[in-house]
Amino acid sequence: MPMPERCSRFAEYRDKVLELFASKGFGQVGMRELATCLGLSPGSLYHHYPSKQHLLLDLIEEFYEELLAALGRIDHKAGAKRDKLHNLIRAHLNLHHEMPWHFRLVERDSGCLNDEQQARVRQLREQYEGTLLQMLGSRLRLSEPARLATGHAIANLLNSAPCWLAQHALDEQARDDLLENLIGGAIERLLRPALPRAAA
């Protein structure tokens, strides 16, 4: 199938496939069920996607592309570092509202991809985490492993925090305000240079 037609079909059925993968778990969805969801016969599905993993990779790539696009929009806005952090947190909270199935898939099912596909996801994740650190203006003198770990920790805070309060009966505004305070405080502390320890 030509790429434009493939992309069109993917866009048309994406939400159904996302919900199917995210609600049942990638490993629990068979090719027959997936083909039905896409409006294809099981045999013809292989003409569009060589495997379920290719479709999952498309969805995960879409997730990281959207995250990177959101970071790009924030980075082009002028403003103080604190405003940038506020905008980063709000952008992630908004994406959680708009793309909840993507977050669940990336968190739970990335390990179902083959080695080459997982390497692609790692590349996207590292690009995203590096962009986060760069935007936050971290001037910490860290070793390369510590810098990578810091970017990873900040990304995990931003991407997992909305689940922290899922069981609490807060209205959306109160929940987002609380999350912004929690995440913002944690990130600011993480990026603050460590104070020298007092001698014992």
C-alpha positions as a LaTeX table, in Angstrom:
\begin{tabular}{lrrr}
\hline
Residue & $x$ (\AA) & $y$ (\AA) & $z$ (\AA) \\
\hline
Met1 & 0.00 & 0.00 & 0.00 \\
Pro2 & 1.44 & 3.45 & $-0.86$ \\
Met3 & 2.62 & 5.40 & 2.20 \\
Pro4 & $-0.06$ & 8.17 & 1.98 \\
Glu5 & $-2.82$ & 5.57 & 1.90 \\
Arg6 & $-1.21$ & 3.64 & 4.76 \\
Cys7 & $-0.95$ & 6.83 & 6.81 \\
Ser8 & $-4.56$ & 7.69 & 6.04 \\
Arg9 & $-5.79$ & 4.28 & 7.17 \\
Phe10 & $-3.60$ & 4.47 & 10.28 \\
Ala11 & $-4.99$ & 7.88 & 11.20 \\
Glu12 & $-8.56$ & 6.72 & 10.58 \\
Tyr13 & $-8.35$ & 3.69 & 12.87 \\
Arg14 & $-5.62$ & 4.83 & 15.26 \\
Asp15 & $-7.88$ & 5.57 & 18.20 \\
Lys16 & $-9.57$ & 2.17 & 17.98 \\
Val17 & $-6.21$ & 0.39 & 17.81 \\
Leu18 & $-4.83$ & 2.49 & 20.66 \\
Glu19 & $-7.77$ & 1.68 & 22.87 \\
Leu20 & $-7.60$ & $-2.01$ & 21.97 \\
Phe21 & $-3.87$ & $-2.28$ & 22.75 \\
Ala22 & $-4.06$ & $-0.12$ & 25.86 \\
Ser23 & $-7.15$ & $-1.73$ & 27.39 \\
Lys24 & $-6.32$ & $-5.37$ & 26.68 \\
Gly25 & $-2.53$ & $-5.24$ & 26.59 \\
Phe26 & $-0.49$ & $-5.56$ & 23.42 \\
Gly27 & 0.24 & $-9.26$ & 23.98 \\
Gln28 & $-3.45$ & $-10.08$ & 24.40 \\
Val29 & $-4.50$ & $-8.68$ & 21.01 \\
Gly30 & $-4.35$ & $-11.19$ & 18.18 \\
Met31 & $-3.90$ & $-10.40$ & 14.50 \\
Arg32 & $-7.48$ & $-11.44$ & 13.73 \\
Glu33 & $-8.91$ & $-9.03$ & 16.32 \\
Leu34 & $-6.56$ & $-6.29$ & 15.15 \\
Ala35 & $-7.58$ & $-6.83$ & 11.51 \\
Thr36 & $-11.27$ & $-6.60$ & 12.48 \\
Cys37 & $-10.57$ & $-3.37$ & 14.36 \\
Leu38 & $-8.87$ & $-1.94$ & 11.26 \\
Gly39 & $-11.64$ & $-3.08$ & 8.94 \\
Leu40 & $-9.34$ & $-5.50$ & 7.11 \\
Ser41 & $-9.29$ & $-9.24$ & 6.58 \\
Pro42 & $-6.59$ & $-11.00$ & 8.64 \\
Gly43 & $-4.68$ & $-11.94$ & 5.49 \\
Ser44 & $-4.67$ & $-8.42$ & 4.09 \\
Leu45 & $-3.44$ & $-6.90$ & 7.37 \\
Tyr46 & 0.05 & $-8.24$ & 6.60 \\
His47 & 0.06 & $-6.21$ & 3.37 \\
His48 & $-0.37$ & $-3.04$ & 5.42 \\
Tyr49 & 1.75 & $-3.89$ & 8.47 \\
Pro50 & 4.38 & $-6.63$ & 8.52 \\
Ser51 & 3.59 & $-7.28$ & 12.21 \\
Lys52 & 1.69 & $-6.00$ & 15.22 \\
Gln53 & 5.00 & $-4.60$ & 16.46 \\
His54 & 5.22 & $-2.27$ & 13.45 \\
Leu55 & 1.83 & $-0.80$ & 14.33 \\
Leu56 & 2.84 & $-0.46$ & 17.99 \\
Leu57 & 6.05 & 1.28 & 16.93 \\
Asp58 & 4.03 & 3.73 & 14.79 \\
Leu59 & 1.95 & 4.60 & 17.86 \\
Ile60 & 4.99 & 5.03 & 20.11 \\
Glu61 & 6.80 & 7.14 & 17.52 \\
Glu62 & 3.69 & 9.32 & 17.27 \\
Phe63 & 3.80 & 9.77 & 21.06 \\
Tyr64 & 7.43 & 10.94 & 21.10 \\
Glu65 & 6.95 & 13.14 & 18.04 \\
Glu66 & 4.08 & 14.89 & 19.81 \\
Leu67 & 6.14 & 15.32 & 22.99 \\
Leu68 & 9.04 & 16.79 & 20.99 \\
Ala69 & 6.68 & 19.09 & 19.07 \\
Ala70 & 5.22 & 20.35 & 22.37 \\
Leu71 & 8.73 & 21.02 & 23.70 \\
Gly72 & 9.58 & 22.88 & 20.48 \\
Arg73 & 6.54 & 25.13 & 20.83 \\
Ile74 & 7.47 & 25.97 & 24.42 \\
Asp75 & 11.14 & 26.54 & 23.61 \\
His76 & 10.27 & 29.16 & 20.97 \\
Lys77 & 8.35 & 31.24 & 23.51 \\
Ala78 & 10.38 & 33.84 & 25.33 \\
Gly79 & 10.18 & 33.79 & 29.08 \\
Ala80 & 11.88 & 33.18 & 32.37 \\
Lys81 & 13.15 & 29.75 & 33.34 \\
Arg82 & 10.31 & 29.40 & 35.87 \\
Asp83 & 7.74 & 30.17 & 33.15 \\
Lys84 & 9.33 & 27.53 & 30.94 \\
Leu85 & 9.06 & 24.93 & 33.70 \\
His86 & 5.40 & 25.88 & 34.28 \\
Asn87 & 4.70 & 25.56 & 30.54 \\
Leu88 & 6.51 & 22.21 & 30.35 \\
Ile89 & 4.46 & 20.78 & 33.19 \\
Arg90 & 1.19 & 22.11 & 31.75 \\
Ala91 & 2.03 & 20.76 & 28.30 \\
His92 & 2.60 & 17.29 & 29.75 \\
Leu93 & $-0.62$ & 17.42 & 31.75 \\
Asn94 & $-2.51$ & 18.50 & 28.62 \\
Leu95 & $-0.97$ & 15.64 & 26.62 \\
His96 & $-2.09$ & 13.23 & 29.33 \\
His97 & $-5.65$ & 14.45 & 28.79 \\
Glu98 & $-5.35$ & 14.27 & 24.99 \\
Met99 & $-3.30$ & 11.07 & 24.60 \\
Pro100 & $-3.95$ & 8.83 & 27.64 \\
Trp101 & $-3.70$ & 5.58 & 25.66 \\
His102 & $-0.30$ & 6.55 & 24.25 \\
Phe103 & 1.14 & 7.07 & 27.74 \\
Arg104 & $-0.14$ & 3.67 & 28.83 \\
Leu105 & 1.26 & 1.92 & 25.76 \\
Val106 & 4.70 & 3.49 & 26.07 \\
Glu107 & 4.89 & 2.67 & 29.77 \\
Arg108 & 3.64 & $-0.89$ & 29.53 \\
Asp109 & 4.23 & $-2.29$ & 26.07 \\
Ser110 & 7.49 & $-0.88$ & 24.65 \\
Gly111 & 9.18 & $-4.11$ & 25.74 \\
Cys112 & 7.06 & $-6.04$ & 23.22 \\
Leu113 & 9.02 & $-4.52$ & 20.32 \\
Asn114 & 11.96 & $-6.28$ & 18.70 \\
Asp115 & 15.53 & $-5.17$ & 19.43 \\
Glu116 & 15.79 & $-2.83$ & 16.45 \\
Gln117 & 12.45 & $-1.20$ & 17.26 \\
Gln118 & 13.39 & $-0.84$ & 20.93 \\
Ala119 & 16.61 & 0.87 & 19.84 \\
Arg120 & 14.49 & 3.36 & 17.86 \\
Val121 & 12.32 & 4.02 & 20.93 \\
Arg122 & 15.45 & 4.52 & 23.09 \\
Gln123 & 16.76 & 7.01 & 20.52 \\
Leu124 & 13.50 & 9.00 & 20.62 \\
Arg125 & 13.34 & 8.85 & 24.42 \\
Glu126 & 16.94 & 10.06 & 24.77 \\
Gln127 & 16.29 & 12.90 & 22.33 \\
Tyr128 & 13.24 & 13.91 & 24.35 \\
Glu129 & 15.06 & 13.67 & 27.71 \\
Gly130 & 18.05 & 15.63 & 26.38 \\
Thr131 & 15.75 & 18.34 & 25.05 \\
Leu132 & 14.06 & 18.60 & 28.46 \\
Leu133 & 17.39 & 19.16 & 30.22 \\
Gln134 & 18.51 & 21.68 & 27.64 \\
Met135 & 15.26 & 23.65 & 27.94 \\
Leu136 & 15.46 & 23.73 & 31.72 \\
Gly137 & 18.90 & 25.31 & 31.42 \\
Ser138 & 20.60 & 22.80 & 33.63 \\
Arg139 & 24.16 & 23.96 & 34.27 \\
Leu140 & 24.93 & 21.18 & 36.69 \\
Arg141 & 28.43 & 19.83 & 36.47 \\
Leu142 & 27.50 & 16.21 & 36.15 \\
Ser143 & 29.17 & 13.22 & 34.62 \\
Glu144 & 27.53 & 12.01 & 31.43 \\
Pro145 & 25.82 & 9.06 & 33.20 \\
Ala146 & 24.49 & 11.42 & 35.92 \\
Arg147 & 23.24 & 13.89 & 33.29 \\
Leu148 & 21.41 & 11.11 & 31.42 \\
Ala149 & 19.94 & 9.84 & 34.70 \\
Thr150 & 18.74 & 13.36 & 35.57 \\
Gly151 & 16.98 & 13.74 & 32.21 \\
His152 & 15.41 & 10.32 & 32.64 \\
Ala153 & 14.20 & 11.15 & 36.16 \\
Ile154 & 12.63 & 14.44 & 35.03 \\
Ala155 & 10.90 & 12.74 & 32.10 \\
Asn156 & 9.53 & 10.04 & 34.42 \\
Leu157 & 8.20 & 12.68 & 36.81 \\
Leu158 & 6.43 & 14.50 & 33.99 \\
Asn159 & 5.00 & 11.38 & 32.40 \\
Ser160 & 3.92 & 9.38 & 35.45 \\
Ala161 & 2.65 & 12.13 & 37.77 \\
Pro162 & $-0.94$ & 12.33 & 36.41 \\
Cys163 & $-1.46$ & 8.72 & 37.55 \\
Trp164 & $-0.59$ & 9.62 & 41.15 \\
Leu165 & $-3.94$ & 11.26 & 41.81 \\
Ala166 & $-6.19$ & 9.18 & 39.56 \\
Gln167 & $-8.05$ & 7.66 & 42.53 \\
His168 & $-8.73$ & 10.99 & 44.23 \\
Ala169 & $-11.94$ & 12.95 & 43.72 \\
Leu170 & $-10.39$ & 16.25 & 42.70 \\
Asp171 & $-11.70$ & 18.46 & 39.94 \\
Glu172 & $-9.37$ & 18.81 & 36.97 \\
Gln173 & $-8.10$ & 22.28 & 37.92 \\
Ala174 & $-7.33$ & 21.31 & 41.53 \\
Arg175 & $-5.60$ & 18.12 & 40.40 \\
Asp176 & $-3.48$ & 19.93 & 37.81 \\
Asp177 & $-2.53$ & 22.68 & 40.27 \\
Leu178 & $-1.45$ & 20.11 & 42.86 \\
Leu179 & 0.54 & 18.14 & 40.30 \\
Glu180 & 2.21 & 21.29 & 39.02 \\
Asn181 & 3.32 & 22.20 & 42.54 \\
Leu182 & 4.59 & 18.68 & 43.26 \\
Ile183 & 6.41 & 18.22 & 39.96 \\
Gly184 & 7.74 & 21.78 & 39.82 \\
Gly185 & 9.17 & 21.55 & 43.34 \\
Ala186 & 10.81 & 18.21 & 42.63 \\
Ile187 & 12.38 & 19.38 & 39.35 \\
Glu188 & 13.60 & 22.67 & 40.82 \\
Arg189 & 15.23 & 20.77 & 43.68 \\
Leu190 & 16.75 & 18.25 & 41.30 \\
Leu191 & 18.32 & 20.97 & 39.18 \\
Arg192 & 19.55 & 23.10 & 42.09 \\
Pro193 & 23.29 & 22.68 & 42.72 \\
Ala194 & 23.90 & 20.61 & 45.78 \\
Leu195 & 24.92 & 22.54 & 48.89 \\
Pro196 & 28.22 & 21.56 & 50.46 \\
Arg197 & 27.74 & 19.17 & 53.35 \\
Ala198 & 28.68 & 20.43 & 56.78 \\
Ala199 & 31.61 & 18.69 & 58.37 \\
Ala200 & 30.56 & 16.24 & 61.05 \\
\hline
\end{tabular}
